[in-house]
Amino acid sequence: MATRWGICSAGKISHDFLVALKTLPATEHQAVAIAARDLARAQDYAQKHGIPRAYGSYEELAQDPDVDVVYVGVIHPEHLPVGRLFLGAGKPVLLEKPLGMNAAEVRELVQLAQSHGVFLMEAYWTRFFPASERLYSLLSQGALGELKVVRAEFGAPLSGCPRIVQKELGGGALLDIGCYCVQFTTMVFGERPESILASGFLQPTGVDETLSVILNYRGKRQAVITCSVLTELPNQAAISGTKGIIQLPSEMWSPTELVVNGQHEEFSLPPPAQPLNFPKSTGLRYEAQHVRQCLLKGLKESPMVSLAHSELVASILDEVRRQMGVTYTQDRA
């Protein structure tokens, strides 16, 4: 039986998620309903993507008995209230990153999911790419020996986008793109750093524009990340150990290539049937496949992006923002 998806919001990422779903067998994945606060927009998306039901409120989607799981692609400040709505209604949720505006919001969502016995996963799609699966396999086999240094960067000229620069919309480089770098280093080292040192510059609106972070871990291990919404960066990542190095040579958040001790390995993505808003978005299919497998097994969280992982990443993001002097209304709640 197919996993029946409900889609919350009719934004750009929701479009790409729907296009990605269409690269999977209809016997396994079906989008059966979409909700937006503007009914006409929901109806337009429903028509474009062949979705049978469109709603003008998220509450209606939460009450749809034919929805098995909800993909939530709303803006950052809406993650907590919308996540709260669906979890409270007993709906499994795949919620876009960051899971919350701060660690307190993430903790509330985690506790809500656990108290209701409902599946919740933060949508770090990076973790499920075939290239990422190969990377984890190599690391688990000890291919690099003792892991010592991680570097990751994500930069793009996004400062013209209101959602990126406006504080009330949850703007800033760290929450929008830098979180990919933090989750990557957390995936590699799997623990809380002993120290964090952040430095950078803010937008006039008070959100972070460009920053670098040094994370030191026990055993003389270190991660260095850089993110920017002002300019393009090489957008690479690398993991170095006592026996070698693995590089993600481009777009580390959506990897399709690995360089393992100088040897290139490539991983293709299926082509989209409709135009995409963001590059490589058919790669969203892999997190959808993972969610389906989790639900079929009766799991309440992902073993790949655990709730503890999301809480750890959120706590690191909080400390980086504290050092940068970036605060949101939600931090004072």
C-alpha positions as CSV (number, residue, x, y, z in Angstrom):
1,M,0.0,0.0,0.0
2,A,1.3,3.5,-0.9
3,T,2.3,6.0,1.7
4,R,-0.2,8.8,1.4
5,W,1.4,12.2,1.8
6,G,-0.2,15.4,2.9
7,I,1.7,18.6,1.8
8,C,1.7,21.6,4.2
9,S,2.3,24.9,2.3
10,A,2.4,25.7,-1.4
11,G,5.9,27.1,-1.5
12,K,8.9,26.5,-3.7
13,I,10.3,23.6,-1.6
14,S,6.9,21.9,-1.5
15,H,6.8,22.0,-5.3
16,D,10.2,20.4,-5.6
17,F,9.2,17.7,-3.0
18,L,6.2,16.9,-5.1
19,V,8.3,16.6,-8.2
20,A,10.7,14.3,-6.4
21,L,7.8,12.1,-5.2
22,K,6.8,11.6,-8.9
23,T,10.2,9.9,-9.5
24,L,9.1,7.1,-7.1
25,P,6.6,4.3,-7.8
26,A,3.0,5.4,-7.3
27,T,2.4,2.1,-5.6
28,E,4.7,3.4,-2.8
29,H,4.2,7.2,-2.6
30,Q,1.1,9.3,-3.4
31,A,0.4,13.0,-2.6
32,V,-3.3,12.9,-1.6
33,A,-3.8,16.4,-0.1
34,I,-2.2,19.9,0.0
35,A,-2.9,22.8,2.3
36,A,-2.1,26.5,2.1
37,R,-3.5,29.5,3.9
38,D,-4.6,30.7,0.5
39,L,-7.0,28.1,-0.9
40,A,-6.6,29.3,-4.5
41,R,-2.8,28.7,-4.2
42,A,-3.4,25.2,-2.8
43,Q,-5.9,24.5,-5.6
44,D,-3.4,25.6,-8.2
45,Y,-0.7,23.3,-6.8
46,A,-3.2,20.5,-6.6
47,Q,-4.0,20.9,-10.3
48,K,-0.4,21.1,-11.3
49,H,0.6,18.0,-9.4
50,G,-2.5,15.9,-9.7
51,I,-3.4,16.0,-6.0
52,P,-7.0,15.1,-5.3
53,R,-7.7,17.4,-2.3
54,A,-6.8,21.0,-1.6
55,Y,-7.4,22.8,1.7
56,G,-7.3,26.5,2.7
57,S,-6.2,25.8,6.2
58,Y,-3.6,23.6,7.8
59,E,-6.2,22.4,10.4
60,E,-8.2,20.8,7.6
61,L,-5.2,18.8,6.5
62,A,-4.5,17.7,10.1
63,Q,-8.0,16.2,10.2
64,D,-7.8,14.4,6.9
65,P,-8.1,10.7,7.8
66,D,-6.5,9.6,4.5
67,V,-3.2,11.3,5.2
68,D,-0.5,9.0,6.5
69,V,2.3,11.5,6.9
70,V,2.7,15.3,6.4
71,Y,5.6,17.1,4.7
72,V,5.9,20.6,6.2
73,G,7.7,23.2,4.1
74,V,6.6,26.5,5.9
75,I,9.0,29.3,6.9
76,H,11.2,28.9,10.0
77,P,9.0,30.7,12.6
78,E,6.1,28.5,11.6
79,H,7.8,25.2,12.3
80,L,6.8,25.1,15.9
81,P,3.1,26.0,15.7
82,V,2.6,23.9,12.5
83,G,4.5,21.0,13.8
84,R,2.6,21.2,17.1
85,L,-0.7,21.1,15.1
86,F,0.1,18.0,13.1
87,L,1.8,16.1,16.0
88,G,-1.2,16.9,18.2
89,A,-3.5,15.5,15.6
90,G,-1.5,12.3,15.6
91,K,0.1,12.8,12.1
92,P,3.6,11.6,11.5
93,V,5.7,14.6,10.3
94,L,8.6,15.2,8.0
95,L,9.5,18.8,9.0
96,E,11.9,21.0,7.1
97,K,15.1,22.1,8.7
98,P,15.7,23.7,11.1
99,L,13.3,21.8,13.2
100,G,12.8,24.9,15.4
101,M,14.0,28.5,15.7
102,N,16.1,27.4,18.8
103,A,16.8,24.4,21.0
104,A,13.8,25.1,23.2
105,E,11.5,24.9,20.3
106,V,13.1,21.7,19.1
107,R,12.9,20.2,22.5
108,E,9.1,21.0,22.7
109,L,8.5,19.3,19.3
110,V,10.5,16.3,20.4
111,Q,8.7,16.0,23.7
112,L,5.3,16.4,21.9
113,A,6.2,13.7,19.4
114,Q,7.3,11.3,22.1
115,S,4.3,12.0,24.4
116,H,1.9,11.3,21.5
117,G,3.9,8.4,20.1
118,V,4.1,10.0,16.7
119,F,6.9,9.9,14.1
120,L,8.9,13.1,13.7
121,M,12.0,13.7,11.5
122,E,13.9,16.8,10.6
123,A,14.3,17.0,6.8
124,Y,18.0,16.9,6.4
125,W,17.8,15.5,2.9
126,T,21.6,15.4,2.6
127,R,21.7,12.3,4.9
128,F,19.9,10.1,2.4
129,F,21.7,10.8,-0.9
130,P,23.4,7.7,-2.4
131,A,26.7,9.5,-2.1
132,S,26.0,10.1,1.6
133,E,25.1,6.4,2.1
134,R,28.4,5.5,0.5
135,L,30.2,8.0,2.7
136,Y,28.7,6.6,5.9
137,S,29.6,3.1,4.8
138,L,33.2,4.1,4.3
139,L,33.4,5.8,7.7
140,S,31.8,2.9,9.5
141,Q,34.4,0.6,7.9
142,G,37.2,2.7,9.2
143,A,38.4,3.7,5.8
144,L,39.9,6.9,7.0
145,G,41.3,5.6,10.3
146,E,40.8,8.0,13.2
147,L,38.8,11.0,12.1
148,K,40.6,14.2,12.9
149,V,39.4,17.2,10.8
150,V,36.2,18.2,9.1
151,R,35.6,21.2,6.9
152,A,32.4,22.3,5.3
153,E,31.1,25.4,3.6
154,F,27.9,26.7,2.1
155,G,27.6,30.1,0.6
156,A,25.3,31.7,-2.0
157,P,24.3,35.3,-2.9
158,L,20.8,35.2,-1.2
159,S,20.8,38.6,0.5
160,G,18.2,39.9,-1.9
161,C,15.6,37.4,-0.6
162,P,13.4,38.9,2.2
163,R,13.1,35.5,3.9
164,I,16.9,35.4,4.3
165,V,17.5,38.8,5.7
166,Q,14.3,39.6,7.7
167,K,14.6,38.6,11.4
168,E,10.9,38.2,11.8
169,L,11.0,35.6,9.0
170,G,13.7,33.6,10.7
171,G,16.4,34.9,8.4
172,G,20.2,34.5,8.6
173,A,22.9,32.4,7.0
174,L,23.2,30.0,9.9
175,L,19.6,28.8,10.2
176,D,19.0,28.7,6.4
177,I,22.2,27.1,5.1
178,G,24.8,26.9,7.8
179,C,22.8,24.3,9.6
180,Y,23.7,21.9,6.8
181,C,27.4,22.3,7.7
182,V,26.7,21.9,11.5
183,Q,24.7,18.7,10.9
184,F,27.4,17.4,8.7
185,T,30.1,17.8,11.3
186,T,27.7,16.4,14.0
187,M,27.1,13.4,11.8
188,V,30.9,12.7,11.5
189,F,31.9,13.2,15.2
190,G,28.5,12.2,16.7
191,E,28.9,14.2,19.9
192,R,28.9,17.7,21.5
193,P,32.0,19.7,20.9
194,E,34.1,20.7,23.8
195,S,34.3,24.3,22.6
196,I,32.8,26.5,19.9
197,L,34.2,29.7,18.5
198,A,32.2,31.8,16.1
199,S,33.1,35.0,14.3
200,G,31.5,36.9,11.4
201,F,29.3,39.8,10.3
202,L,25.7,40.7,10.5
203,Q,23.2,42.2,8.1
204,P,21.8,45.6,9.0
205,T,18.6,43.7,10.0
206,G,20.5,42.0,12.8
207,V,20.7,38.5,11.2
208,D,24.0,36.8,10.4
209,E,25.4,37.3,6.9
210,T,28.8,35.6,6.8
211,L,30.4,33.6,9.6
212,S,32.9,30.9,10.4
213,V,32.8,28.5,13.3
214,I,35.6,26.4,14.8
215,L,34.3,23.4,16.8
216,N,36.9,21.5,18.9
217,Y,36.1,18.0,20.0
218,R,37.8,15.7,22.5
219,G,40.8,13.8,21.2
220,K,42.2,16.8,19.4
221,R,39.6,16.7,16.6
222,Q,38.3,19.8,14.9
223,A,35.6,21.0,12.5
224,V,35.7,24.3,10.7
225,I,32.6,25.6,8.9
226,T,31.9,28.8,6.9
227,C,28.5,30.0,5.6
228,S,27.4,33.1,3.8
229,V,24.3,34.6,2.2
230,L,26.4,37.4,0.7
231,T,28.5,35.5,-1.8
232,E,29.1,32.1,-3.5
233,L,31.6,29.8,-1.8
234,P,33.2,26.6,-3.2
235,N,30.5,24.7,-1.2
236,Q,32.8,21.8,-0.5
237,A,33.2,19.5,2.4
238,A,36.0,17.2,3.5
239,I,36.7,14.6,6.2
240,S,40.3,13.9,7.0
241,G,41.6,11.0,9.1
242,T,44.8,9.2,9.9
243,K,44.4,7.0,6.8
244,G,43.1,9.4,4.2
245,I,40.6,12.0,3.1
246,I,37.1,12.0,1.6
247,Q,36.0,15.1,-0.3
248,L,32.6,16.2,-1.4
249,P,33.8,18.5,-4.2
250,S,30.6,20.6,-4.8
251,E,27.2,21.3,-3.2
252,M,27.9,19.4,0.0
253,W,24.3,19.6,1.0
254,S,23.2,17.6,-2.1
255,P,26.2,15.4,-2.9
256,T,26.4,13.5,-6.2
257,E,30.2,12.9,-6.1
258,L,32.8,11.7,-3.7
259,V,36.6,11.8,-4.0
260,V,38.0,9.0,-1.8
261,N,41.8,9.3,-1.5
262,G,41.9,10.8,-5.0
263,Q,39.5,8.3,-6.6
264,H,36.3,9.9,-8.0
265,E,32.9,8.2,-7.5
266,E,29.7,9.6,-9.1
267,F,26.1,9.1,-8.3
268,S,23.4,10.2,-10.7
269,L,19.9,11.6,-9.8
270,P,16.7,10.9,-11.7
271,P,15.6,13.7,-14.0
272,P,12.6,15.8,-13.0
273,A,9.4,15.6,-14.9
274,Q,8.7,19.3,-14.2
275,P,11.0,22.3,-13.7
276,L,12.6,22.6,-10.2
277,N,13.1,25.6,-8.0
278,F,16.3,24.4,-6.6
279,P,19.1,22.3,-8.1
280,K,19.1,18.5,-7.6
281,S,15.8,18.6,-5.8
282,T,14.8,15.2,-7.2
283,G,17.2,14.1,-4.4
284,L,14.4,14.8,-2.0
285,R,13.0,11.4,-3.1
286,Y,15.6,9.6,-0.8
287,E,14.3,11.2,2.4
288,A,10.7,10.3,1.4
289,Q,11.8,6.7,0.8
290,H,13.4,6.6,4.2
291,V,10.3,8.0,6.0
292,R,8.2,5.4,4.3
293,Q,10.5,2.6,5.6
294,C,10.4,4.1,9.1
295,L,6.6,4.1,9.1
296,L,6.4,0.6,7.7
297,K,8.6,-0.5,10.6
298,G,6.6,1.3,13.1
299,L,9.4,3.6,14.1
300,K,8.8,6.9,15.9
301,E,12.0,8.5,14.8
302,S,14.7,8.0,12.2
303,P,17.8,6.1,13.0
304,M,19.6,8.3,10.5
305,V,18.4,11.7,11.7
306,S,17.5,11.0,15.3
307,L,15.6,13.4,17.5
308,A,18.7,13.5,19.8
309,H,20.8,14.5,16.7
310,S,18.3,17.3,16.0
311,E,18.5,18.5,19.6
312,L,22.3,18.5,19.5
313,V,22.5,20.5,16.2
314,A,20.0,23.0,17.6
315,S,22.0,23.5,20.8
316,I,25.1,24.2,18.7
317,L,23.2,26.7,16.5
318,D,22.0,28.4,19.6
319,E,25.6,28.9,20.9
320,V,26.8,30.1,17.6
321,R,24.0,32.7,17.5
322,R,24.8,33.7,21.0
323,Q,28.4,34.5,20.1
324,M,27.3,36.3,17.0
325,G,24.7,38.4,18.9
326,V,21.8,37.2,16.8
327,T,18.5,36.9,18.7
328,Y,14.9,36.2,17.6
329,T,11.6,36.9,19.3
330,Q,11.3,33.2,19.9
331,D,14.5,33.3,22.1
332,R,12.7,35.5,24.6
333,A,9.5,33.4,24.8
